[in-house]
Amino acid sequence: MMLLLLIVAGLGVVTLLVILFAPHIRSGLLVGQNEHCEGVTLGSGKYAAGGVCRSPVSLEGKTVLITGANTGIGKETALELAVRGARVIMACRDVDKGEESAASIRAALPHAQVEVRELDLADTCSIRAFAQKFLGEVNHLHVLINNAGVMMCPYTKTIDGFEMHIGVNHLGHFLLTSLLIGLMKRSAPARIVVVSSLAHNFGWIRFHDLHSQGSYNSGLAYCQSKLANVLFARELARRLKGTNVTVNSVHPGTVNSDLTRHSTLMTIFFTVFSTFLKTPREGAQTSIYCAVADELHSISGKHFSDCAPAFVAPQGRSEETARRLWAVSCELLGIEWD
Ligand SMILES: NC(=O)c1ccc[n+]([C@@H]2O[C@H](COP(=O)([O-])OP(=O)(O)OC[C@H]3O[C@@H](n4cnc5c(N)ncnc54)[C@H](OP(=O)(O)O)[C@@H]3O)[C@@H](O)[C@H]2O)c1
C-alpha cells in the first residue's frame, strides 16, 4: 500500500514538473523559431531560459504603459522597452517601490524615459483616478501591458468587494483597459498584451461563485483569474477588429519572482527548482515580443509563450464563456463597454 502511495506521489510530482517546464523544454529544442525569436538561452546559460525576442524594432516616439512594473517581469519589460527608446509609464500600487525601480532603470540607462504613476488595481477609485490623470496628461498610448498580478493569496477582497485574484488580475485590468481603449484607438497602430499563465489550463470560470464565497482555494482562484485573462484577450480582439489595435495574451514561463510571496509551499518549490526557472528578464521576453515584433502587427486574439504561438485550453477558446465573462465583468464594474 505504502509503495503504491509512493509511486502515485512520484508520478504526481513528475506530471507537475512536465506541465511546468514543458514549454521551456520545447523551446530549448526549437532553436531558431523565426527570424526575430530564438529558443536560446539569455545570458544565464540555463536550458530552461526559453524564447528570446530578437526583434530590432525601435520604440522611439512611442508610449508604453506597464502595470506592476516595480518588480519581476514587469520591471524587466519596462527596462527593455526603455532601451528601445519608448516613454515607459510604470503603473505601481506602491509609488516608493516604483520610484526605486525607476531609479535603478535610469542608473542602468541614463537616457531612459521612465515615469512612475500610482495605480492600485484592487481599488476601482484608484483605477479611475489613474485613468483620468493619464488621459489628461498623455496624448498617445501605443502599448499597454496588463502585467500586474497576485497569486495564491489568503482569502481577501478588493476595496470593491471582489475576490482578490479575479479582482486584481482580471477585473482591475478590464476596467483600466476600458478607460484607455479610446486613446489607444486614436494612437493606432497599438497593442495590448495581457500577461496570463499556463495556469489557465487548470481554471474554469465559476459564474455561480466568481468571488469564491462558497468555497475558496487560492490556487484555483489564481487559475480562474488567468483563464479570465485569456478569455478577455480573445473577446477584446474580436471587438477590436478593424481598429488596428491588437491584443494577445501570454504565458511568461515559470519565473523566479516575488509572485510566490503568499505561498510558503510555492516559495520552497521555486527555491528548490530555481535552476529550472526563468529569470524575470527571461520571463519578460514574450511580453516584449508581443509588444514589438513586426510579424505580429495584425495578429490578435492569440496566446503566446516563449515568443511563439502557444496552446490554449478548450475552456479558454469558448466564445460563449468569453462573451458571458465580458457581460458579467461590465455588470460587476457598473460599466457599459460594447
Ligand atoms: N512568475 C511566474 O512564474 C509567472 C508565471 C505565469 C504568469 N505570471 C504572471 O506574470 C505577471 C507578473 O508576475 P511576476 O512573476 O513578475 O510577479 P511579481 O514579481 O510578484 O510582480 C507582480 C506585480 O504586480 C503588482 N501588483 C500586485 N497587486 C497589485 C495591485 N493591486 N495593483 C497594482 N499592482 C499590483 C506587484 O506590486 P507590489 O510589488 O507592490 O506587490 C508587482 O509589481 C503576473 O500577472 C503573473 O500572474 C507569472
The ligand as an SDF file (V2000), in Angstrom:
LIG
                    3D

 48 52  0  0  0  0  0  0  0  0999 V2000
    6.3330   34.2160  -12.0280 N   0  0  0  0  0  0  0  0  0  0  0  0
    5.7710   33.2660  -12.7390 C   0  0  0  0  0  0  0  0  0  0  0  0
    6.2220   32.1020  -12.7430 O   0  0  0  0  0  0  0  0  0  0  0  0
    4.5620   33.5440  -13.5770 C   0  0  0  0  0  0  0  0  0  0  0  0
    4.0260   32.5000  -14.3410 C   0  0  0  0  0  0  0  0  0  0  0  0
    2.9040   32.7460  -15.1120 C   0  0  0  0  0  0  0  0  0  0  0  0
    2.3530   34.0110  -15.1170 C   0  0  0  0  0  0  0  0  0  0  0  0
    2.8800   35.0140  -14.3710 N   0  0  0  0  0  0  0  0  0  0  0  0
    2.2240   36.3200  -14.4020 C   0  0  0  0  0  0  0  0  0  0  0  0
    3.1870   37.3310  -14.6430 O   0  0  0  0  0  0  0  0  0  0  0  0
    2.7400   38.5630  -14.0790 C   0  0  0  0  0  0  0  0  0  0  0  0
    3.8800   39.2290  -13.3430 C   0  0  0  0  0  0  0  0  0  0  0  0
    4.2330   38.3950  -12.2660 O   0  0  0  0  0  0  0  0  0  0  0  0
    5.7040   38.3420  -11.6180 P   0  0  0  0  0  0  0  0  0  0  0  0
    6.1350   36.9410  -11.6790 O   0  0  0  0  0  0  0  0  0  0  0  0
    6.5610   39.4070  -12.1620 O   0  0  0  0  0  0  0  0  0  0  0  0
    5.3020   38.6230  -10.0950 O   0  0  0  0  0  0  0  0  0  0  0  0
    5.7480   39.7650   -9.0670 P   0  0  0  0  0  0  0  0  0  0  0  0
    7.2310   39.9000   -9.0920 O   0  0  0  0  0  0  0  0  0  0  0  0
    5.0740   39.4320   -7.7940 O   0  0  0  0  0  0  0  0  0  0  0  0
    5.1120   41.0760   -9.7060 O   0  0  0  0  0  0  0  0  0  0  0  0
    3.7340   41.3240   -9.6120 C   0  0  0  0  0  0  0  0  0  0  0  0
    3.4950   42.8080   -9.7690 C   0  0  0  0  0  0  0  0  0  0  0  0
    2.0790   43.0450   -9.6710 O   0  0  0  0  0  0  0  0  0  0  0  0
    1.9050   44.1310   -8.7500 C   0  0  0  0  0  0  0  0  0  0  0  0
    0.5920   44.1390   -8.1350 N   0  0  0  0  0  0  0  0  0  0  0  0
    0.0550   43.2140   -7.3110 C   0  0  0  0  0  0  0  0  0  0  0  0
   -1.1380   43.6400   -6.8620 N   0  0  0  0  0  0  0  0  0  0  0  0
   -1.3600   44.8570   -7.4260 C   0  0  0  0  0  0  0  0  0  0  0  0
   -2.3970   45.8080   -7.3220 C   0  0  0  0  0  0  0  0  0  0  0  0
   -3.4540   45.6140   -6.5420 N   0  0  0  0  0  0  0  0  0  0  0  0
   -2.2940   46.9420   -8.0370 N   0  0  0  0  0  0  0  0  0  0  0  0
   -1.2080   47.1790   -8.8050 C   0  0  0  0  0  0  0  0  0  0  0  0
   -0.1850   46.3280   -8.9150 N   0  0  0  0  0  0  0  0  0  0  0  0
   -0.2610   45.1840   -8.2220 C   0  0  0  0  0  0  0  0  0  0  0  0
    3.0080   43.9460   -7.7340 C   0  0  0  0  0  0  0  0  0  0  0  0
    3.1810   45.1290   -6.9740 O   0  0  0  0  0  0  0  0  0  0  0  0
    3.8350   45.0450   -5.4730 P   0  0  0  0  0  0  0  0  0  0  0  0
    5.2770   44.7650   -5.6570 O   0  0  0  0  0  0  0  0  0  0  0  0
    3.5530   46.3850   -4.8890 O   0  0  0  0  0  0  0  0  0  0  0  0
    3.1020   43.9520   -4.7760 O   0  0  0  0  0  0  0  0  0  0  0  0
    4.1700   43.6400   -8.6600 C   0  0  0  0  0  0  0  0  0  0  0  0
    4.6640   44.8210   -9.2200 O   0  0  0  0  0  0  0  0  0  0  0  0
    1.5250   38.2210  -13.2150 C   0  0  0  0  0  0  0  0  0  0  0  0
    0.3450   38.5760  -13.9070 O   0  0  0  0  0  0  0  0  0  0  0  0
    1.6040   36.7220  -13.0660 C   0  0  0  0  0  0  0  0  0  0  0  0
    0.3330   36.1190  -12.8950 O   0  0  0  0  0  0  0  0  0  0  0  0
    3.9870   34.8060  -13.6140 C   0  0  0  0  0  0  0  0  0  0  0  0
  1  2  1  0
  2  3  2  0
  2  4  1  0
  4  5  1  0
  4 48  2  0
  5  6  2  0
  6  7  1  0
  7  8  2  0
  8  9  1  0
  8 48  1  0
  9 10  1  0
  9 46  1  0
 10 11  1  0
 11 12  1  0
 11 44  1  0
 12 13  1  0
 13 14  1  0
 14 15  2  0
 14 16  1  0
 14 17  1  0
 17 18  1  0
 18 19  2  0
 18 20  1  0
 18 21  1  0
 21 22  1  0
 22 23  1  0
 23 24  1  0
 23 42  1  0
 24 25  1  0
 25 26  1  0
 25 36  1  0
 26 27  1  0
 26 35  1  0
 27 28  2  0
 28 29  1  0
 29 30  1  0
 29 35  2  0
 30 31  1  0
 30 32  2  0
 32 33  1  0
 33 34  2  0
 34 35  1  0
 36 37  1  0
 36 42  1  0
 37 38  1  0
 38 39  2  0
 38 40  1  0
 38 41  1  0
 42 43  1  0
 44 45  1  0
 44 46  1  0
 46 47  1  0
M  CHG  2   8   1  16  -1
M  END
$$$$
